[in-house]
Amino acid sequence: MDAVCEISHPARVIAHADMDAFYASVEQLDNPALRGRPVIVGGRSNRGVVTSASYEARRYGVRSAMPTVQARRLCPDGVFVAGRMDRYVEVSRTVRSVFESFSPMVEPLSLDEAFIDLTGSERLLGPPLDVGRAMKRRMHEETGLVVSVGIAPTKMAAKILSDMSKPDGLLYLGAEYVTEFLAPLPVERLWGVGRVTLKKMHAAGIHTIGELAASEPAVLKAHFGSFGAHLHELANGIDPRPVIPDWQRKSYGEESTFPRDLERASLELRRILIAHGEALGRRLRSDRVRARTVTLKLKLARPLGEGRYPVLTRSFSLERPTDDGVEISNVALALLDRVREPDRIRLAGIHVHNLERSEPRQMGLFEASAAHPRDSKRERLNQALDSLAKRFGEETVTRGLARAERAAPTRRDK
């Protein structure tokens, strides 16, 4: 599906490329028996969440972030798959290499989507639509999968176009048509307009991006503070944000929603946190980064209405960054012991922040030398565990109680 707007050369040409139903499509690619069937990837328990649904499943109304129990009700013949993060990461490397073959300016947003700055590439690659067609063709050749592409002068417009072009589409918009294109769209198409902001927008009589663009900045500031000015600019097609090729992840997280509520002091909850800490350690070491801050996240089993539950977080910053799952788990368990709320736990997870690139450790002049053999031994053990996990799977060897169902892929990486 191509939508063409003929214009003079814009100052910027930015593509947003997004793989269609990535996790579900990979499952169908690897298992021909699943092709043409409604495939649903995500947690399979009654409290699980859908992370990806094939377009066959979407025809039944199944969507990402939908509770699994609702997806089963809408699509009783759906094929539910737990997901294989290692495989998705493997395919994602090829996806990234295809993007980078068109421009070195690639800003990944997740495993399956990225912004690509094509500005100034016309002489080498041709007009934007030709580049988009070539990208889609090469992606299918290299991965066997399809990608939807939106091309525009701004990141926000490119993202909206790629969403509108799904599945397997391509849309291009010239600079002079941006505000005209945005005006009739619902205001929730803008980045940052979530459920709470949308409710305030509607209360203020703002339903479309055009209505937001025509609003007085002072009125928006009164309703939304400084964020109102940013939304007003986006609504008027002003989005100078560049594509940042050296984008760095800000945090890592692992979390699970339980089939049944758990007591805060239960052994099962502790083993799940240990499993999440181990998984985070492996991911940090794989990406050669360390984290200084550990955050425990708990969703309490105390309904607030409209499907909402209170969320509690506790954080602790280490003296030096770590990529060790044991240390991350121990901090999370210590934070859990400080929680005094009596409620049962519906969801638990660990997130790590304040990331630093891993560098070879240098012994401090006055640091106790006796500590280093232990650190070195721990590092060698982690390397051995990583090697086994890479070769035979993550659950081949686990420490102590660390065997628990992990969160679905989207909750961890997207």
C-alpha positions in Angstrom: 0.0 0.0 0.0 1.7 3.2 -1.2 0.4 6.7 -0.6 2.4 9.3 -2.6 2.7 13.0 -1.9 4.8 14.8 -4.5 6.8 17.7 -3.0 10.1 19.5 -3.2 12.9 17.9 -1.3 12.2 18.2 2.4 14.9 19.2 4.9 14.7 15.9 6.6 13.7 12.4 5.5 13.0 10.1 8.5 11.7 6.5 8.2 10.1 4.5 11.0 10.3 0.8 10.2 8.3 -1.6 12.3 8.2 -5.4 11.9 4.6 -6.7 11.6 3.5 -8.9 14.6 7.2 -9.6 15.1 7.1 -12.4 17.8 4.1 -14.1 16.3 5.6 -13.8 12.8 8.8 -15.4 13.9 6.8 -18.3 15.4 5.0 -18.8 12.1 8.2 -18.5 10.1 9.9 -21.3 12.2 6.9 -23.5 12.4 5.0 -23.8 9.0 2.1 -25.5 10.8 1.3 -22.2 12.4 1.1 -20.2 9.2 -2.4 -19.0 8.5 -3.5 -19.8 12.1 -4.3 -17.3 14.9 -1.0 -17.3 16.9 -0.9 -15.5 20.2 2.4 -15.0 22.0 2.5 -14.2 25.8 1.7 -15.5 29.2 -0.6 -18.5 29.0 -2.0 -18.4 32.5 -5.3 -16.7 33.2 -3.4 -13.6 34.4 -1.0 -13.6 31.5 -0.8 -10.8 29.0 -0.6 -10.9 25.2 2.7 -9.6 23.8 2.1 -10.3 20.1 -0.8 -11.5 18.0 -0.7 -12.6 14.4 -3.0 -10.8 12.0 -5.1 -13.9 11.9 -5.7 -13.5 15.7 -6.2 -9.8 15.3 -9.3 -10.4 13.2 -10.9 -11.7 16.3 -10.0 -8.5 18.2 -6.9 -9.9 20.0 -4.3 -7.1 20.7 -1.0 -6.7 22.4 -1.3 -6.0 26.2 -4.7 -7.7 26.3 -5.2 -10.1 29.2 -4.8 -13.7 28.1 -8.1 -14.7 29.5 -9.8 -12.1 27.3 -7.8 -13.3 24.2 -9.0 -16.9 24.9 -12.6 -15.7 25.0 -12.3 -13.7 21.8 -10.3 -16.4 20.0 -10.9 -19.9 21.4 -9.1 -21.5 18.5 -6.0 -19.4 19.0 -2.6 -21.1 19.3 -1.0 -19.7 22.5 2.8 -19.7 22.5 5.0 -18.8 25.5 7.6 -17.0 23.4 11.4 -17.5 22.7 13.3 -14.4 23.5 16.7 -15.9 22.4 15.3 -16.5 18.9 13.7 -13.1 18.7 17.0 -11.5 19.6 18.7 -13.5 17.0 16.3 -12.4 14.2 16.5 -8.9 15.5 20.2 -8.7 14.8 19.5 -9.4 11.1 16.6 -6.8 11.2 19.1 -4.2 12.5 21.7 -5.1 9.9 19.1 -4.5 7.1 18.2 -1.1 8.6 21.9 -0.1 8.8 22.4 -1.1 5.1 20.3 1.9 4.2 21.8 4.4 6.7 24.3 4.5 9.6 21.8 6.7 11.4 19.6 4.1 13.0 17.9 4.6 16.4 16.4 1.3 17.6 13.3 1.5 19.8 13.0 -2.2 20.5 13.9 -5.5 18.9 11.6 -4.9 16.0 11.4 -1.2 15.2 13.7 1.7 14.6 13.9 5.2 13.2 16.2 5.6 10.2 17.5 9.0 9.0 17.6 9.0 5.2 18.3 12.7 4.9 20.7 13.4 2.0 20.6 9.8 0.7 18.5 10.6 -2.5 21.5 10.6 -4.8 22.7 7.2 -3.6 19.4 5.4 -2.8 16.8 7.3 -4.9 13.5 9.0 -3.8 12.1 8.1 -0.4 9.4 5.7 -1.8 12.0 3.8 -3.7 14.1 3.5 -0.6 11.1 2.2 1.4 10.3 -0.4 -1.3 13.9 -1.5 -1.3 14.0 -1.8 2.5 10.8 -3.9 2.5 12.1 -6.1 -0.3 15.5 -6.7 1.4 13.9 -7.4 4.8 11.8 -10.2 3.3 14.8 -11.6 1.5 17.0 -11.6 4.6 14.5 -12.6 7.3 11.4 -14.0 5.5 9.4 -11.4 7.4 7.5 -8.2 6.4 8.0 -4.7 7.7 5.8 -1.7 7.5 7.5 1.7 6.8 6.4 5.3 7.3 8.6 8.1 5.9 8.1 11.8 6.8 10.1 14.9 7.8 9.6 14.2 11.6 9.9 11.3 13.9 6.3 11.6 15.1 4.7 11.7 11.7 6.9 8.8 10.5 5.8 6.7 13.4 2.1 7.5 12.8 2.5 6.6 9.1 4.1 3.2 9.8 1.2 2.4 12.2 -1.3 3.4 9.6 0.4 1.4 6.9 0.2 -2.0 8.7 0.2 -4.7 7.7 3.0 -4.8 5.1 2.6 -1.2 4.0 4.5 1.9 3.0 3.4 5.5 3.4 5.3 8.7 2.5 4.4 12.2 3.5 6.0 15.5 2.4 6.9 18.4 4.7 4.2 20.7 3.4 1.4 18.3 4.2 2.3 17.4 7.8 -0.1 19.7 9.6 -2.9 18.9 7.1 -2.3 15.2 7.7 -2.3 15.5 11.4 -5.3 17.7 11.9 -8.2 15.1 11.6 -6.4 12.4 13.6 -7.5 11.6 17.1 -5.4 13.3 19.7 -4.3 10.0 21.3 -2.1 9.5 18.2 0.4 11.9 19.7 3.3 10.5 21.9 2.6 11.1 25.5 -1.2 11.2 25.4 -2.1 8.3 27.6 -5.3 7.4 29.3 -5.0 10.1 32.0 -4.0 12.9 29.6 -6.6 11.8 27.1 -9.3 12.1 29.7 -8.2 15.7 30.5 -8.1 16.5 26.7 -11.6 15.3 26.2 -12.7 17.3 29.3 -11.2 20.4 27.7 -13.1 19.7 24.5 -10.0 18.6 22.6 -10.6 15.4 20.5 -8.4 15.8 17.4 -4.9 16.9 16.8 -6.2 19.8 14.8 -8.2 21.0 17.8 -5.1 20.7 20.0 -3.1 22.7 17.4 -5.7 25.5 17.5 -5.8 25.7 21.3 -4.3 28.6 23.1 -0.9 27.7 24.6 -1.8 29.5 27.9 -4.9 27.3 28.2 -2.9 24.1 27.5 -0.3 25.2 30.1 -3.1 25.6 32.7 -4.4 22.1 32.0 -1.2 20.2 31.4 1.7 22.3 32.7 4.9 22.5 30.7 3.9 19.3 28.8 1.1 21.3 27.2 3.6 23.4 25.2 5.3 20.2 23.9 2.0 18.7 22.9 1.0 22.0 21.1 4.2 21.9 19.1 3.7 18.2 18.1 0.1 19.0 17.0 1.5 21.8 14.8 4.0 19.4 13.1 7.0 20.8 15.1 9.2 17.9 16.1 12.9 18.7 15.8 14.1 15.6 17.6 16.9 14.0 15.7 17.5 10.3 15.0 20.1 9.3 17.6 22.2 6.3 16.4 24.1 5.8 19.7 20.8 5.3 21.6 21.4 3.5 24.8 19.0 1.5 26.9 18.1 3.3 30.1 17.0 0.3 32.1 16.4 -3.5 32.1 13.5 -5.2 33.7 12.0 -8.6 34.4 8.5 -9.1 35.9 5.7 -11.7 36.1 2.0 -11.6 36.9 1.1 -14.7 39.0 -1.6 -17.2 38.3 -2.7 -16.7 41.9 -1.9 -14.0 44.5 1.2 -14.7 46.6 1.9 -13.9 50.2 4.7 -11.4 50.6 6.7 -13.8 52.8 6.1 -16.8 50.5 9.0 -18.9 49.3 7.5 -18.9 45.8 7.8 -15.1 45.6 11.4 -15.2 46.7 12.3 -17.8 44.1 10.7 -15.8 41.4 12.7 -12.7 42.3 15.9 -14.9 42.3 15.0 -16.1 38.8 14.5 -12.5 37.6 17.7 -11.3 39.2 19.6 -14.1 37.4 18.0 -13.3 34.1 18.9 -9.6 34.5 22.5 -10.5 35.3 22.7 -12.6 32.1 21.3 -9.8 30.0 23.6 -7.2 31.5 26.6 -9.3 30.8 25.5 -10.1 27.3 25.2 -6.4 26.6 28.4 -5.6 28.5 26.8 -3.1 30.8 26.5 -2.9 34.6 23.7 -1.3 36.8 24.1 0.7 39.9 20.4 0.9 41.0 18.1 -2.0 41.7 14.3 -1.4 41.9 11.8 -3.9 43.3 8.3 -3.6 41.8 5.2 -5.1 43.4 1.6 -4.9 42.2 -0.6 -5.4 45.2 -3.8 -7.6 45.0 -6.0 -4.7 46.1 -8.4 -3.8 43.3 -8.9 -0.1 42.7 -11.5 -0.5 40.0 -11.3 -0.4 36.2 -8.7 -3.2 36.2 -6.2 -1.1 38.2 -4.1 -2.2 41.2 -1.7 -0.2 43.4 1.9 -0.5 42.5 4.7 -0.3 45.1 8.4 0.3 44.3 11.5 0.3 46.4 15.0 1.1 45.2 18.6 0.8 46.4 21.8 2.1 44.8 25.0 0.1 45.1 28.4 1.5 45.8 29.6 0.1 42.5 27.7 -1.1 39.4 27.1 -4.8 39.0 26.2 -7.4 36.4 25.9 -10.2 38.9 22.5 -11.9 39.2 23.2 -13.0 42.8 23.9 -9.4 43.9 20.8 -8.1 42.1 18.6 -10.8 43.6 20.0 -10.2 47.1 19.2 -6.5 46.9 15.7 -7.2 45.7 15.1 -9.7 48.5 16.4 -7.2 51.0 14.0 -4.6 49.6 11.1 -7.1 49.8 11.9 -7.7 53.5 11.4 -4.0 54.1 7.8 -4.0 52.7 5.2 -3.7 55.4 2.0 -3.7 53.4 -0.2 -6.7 54.3 -1.7 -7.2 50.9 -1.0 -10.3 48.8 1.2 -9.8 45.7 -0.3 -10.0 42.2 2.9 -9.1 40.2 6.5 -8.8 41.1 9.5 -7.7 39.2 13.0 -6.3 39.3 14.3 -3.4 37.2 17.9 -2.1 37.1 18.9 1.5 36.2 21.9 3.9 36.2 23.7 1.8 33.6 27.4 2.0 32.8 29.5 0.3 30.2 31.4 -2.7 31.6 35.2 -2.0 31.8 37.9 -4.4 33.0 38.1 -3.9 36.8 41.2 -2.4 38.2 42.3 -3.2 41.7 42.1 -0.1 44.0 45.4 0.8 45.7 43.9 0.3 49.2 41.2 -2.2 48.4 41.4 -5.4 50.4 43.1 -7.9 48.1 41.2 -10.7 49.9 38.0 -9.5 48.2 39.3 -9.9 44.7 39.6 -13.7 44.6 36.0 -13.9 45.6 35.0 -11.4 42.9 37.1 -13.2 40.3 35.6 -16.5 41.2 32.1 -15.1 40.9 32.9 -13.7 37.5 34.3 -17.0 36.3 31.2 -18.8 37.6 29.0 -16.3 35.7 30.9 -16.8 32.5 30.5 -20.5 32.8 26.8 -20.2 33.5 26.4 -17.8 30.5 28.2 -20.3 28.3 25.9 -23.2 29.4 22.8 -21.1 29.0 23.8 -19.9 25.5 24.5 -23.5 24.4 21.8 -25.5 26.1 19.1 -22.9 27.2 18.7 -20.6 30.1 17.1 -23.2 32.4 19.9 -25.7 31.9 21.6 -24.6 35.1 20.1 -22.4 37.8 21.2 -21.3 41.2 19.4 -22.6 44.3 15.7 -21.7 44.0 16.0 -19.8 40.7 13.5 -21.6 38.5 10.4 -19.6 37.7 8.3 -18.5 34.8 9.7 -15.2 33.4 7.7 -12.3 32.1 6.6 -12.2 28.5 9.1 -10.7 26.0 7.4 -7.4 25.4 7.3 -6.6 29.1 11.1 -7.0 29.1 12.4 -5.5 26.0 9.9 -3.3 24.2 
